[in-house]
């Protein structure tokens, strides 16, 4: 299947049922991509597919990224349906357990690591296996990182540690993908209006102990950023892309 025809390009989006994943999937579908929607719950995937109005160009595949067999089945289904995989938006993730980290159980810690780090790895691994074997060879992977890897928030150890690790995955996968024509980059999002990020508009703890309301951006702006990265030719790559509310307290001492 040729990638010269925009309508023939195929993307997999994990965590596609809500938030940033949904926004990115809808942006890709509106641009003519074929999109495989992956997520643990089938109902949100069906809702995104219906909302897109994309018909046969969209397919929902219930997937648990923590399970490598489930990830392998996702890619096999995508190839069976559309012939190849040109893009993976590696988006599925979760936030911190509640409260201070010294009160977390081992299971709570491992739960975040399983989704945010292990799941991200399983998706990258399967993307490499698929992209290096297809003809034409190659493709693009966009990992969803976080500006928490640069400037963590209070009581965010599990989320921040895993997002630091995602940065390492992105850099090494970008290096290892060169020989297979696989471009790997990362998008770091600050304060998008999602179920996770929307709480910023209600007031969140700051480094100095205060509770402050922070600016947020429309999640569709993030979707458009993913689309921009997705549409680059494979000989160009955005290694790290930060999209954030202009006035959020990220740089400086705010």
Steps between C-alpha positions, in 0.01 A plus 500: 500500500650833396540780753487763223121510525402688815183291535715185516706606802418310816541608862458323831402720795513353850284647774277616216167501681541826690710812544815551296472164325147576383600846380797364305292220347231741384762736353662214307166372374395848387826516302426177314697249705379149574505469878495203735364610838646311796380515860391276783128583477316433173219750555711818481673365189162446336395853593815650345446296184139618475595862567764493227257394228799329335321176419735224387810714568467456877519183706473456878711226658467450878858479626682487832851638443617336824454162328757442222277236339221756479738749337615238250138422413433873449773531237401174333141625470615833358714331236225251414249781452711774339812326372765698691567742787646841412455677834463409865392759753617331820266687730349267761591604853381565852559748781628464854338309783334740745681648796870518593723230355607370840142372543481317166487124487739304277203411281417869447857578398521200268166591343638831374827345384315222315292741294728801456829315446449131429197561279684771311790259441277217378341734244837628376632144476206379295507812282865428415424139418218606269659804334834343416330199336251684280547635147571788466700465822477744790254729672470746787445460874391793718526438874289703741741626763439787739657824611503331842821335380652850504312667786316260733201593713471427873403140582556380142779247545349207310379707205817711484737202526323315221496808278875541554526140381286574194755765401764228509282272288453777245869580469616139471216397267576800281860382476415133450233581241735670256607179326135403447376842377297537822477855635428530872401820678319618810230751585502656847170657599441764764150566634263373232130490585453127560378293792857496631607853406172679557552504875757775442213742442361413845824565689797270559791494749802710409863452598468758776203319655233735371194389302469693174283493191705447185421582137400210273476453124238327287597135452439533125812717481695194612328290236608747232857483632501120468364535145781741413763254620323212326501673162873567488698301241699216655829677434394770749423452868381708794690331781329698779200727462358694797145633471373687806282777631706814441465632855523177697766498775758285322806714431656740747415487869119518472 
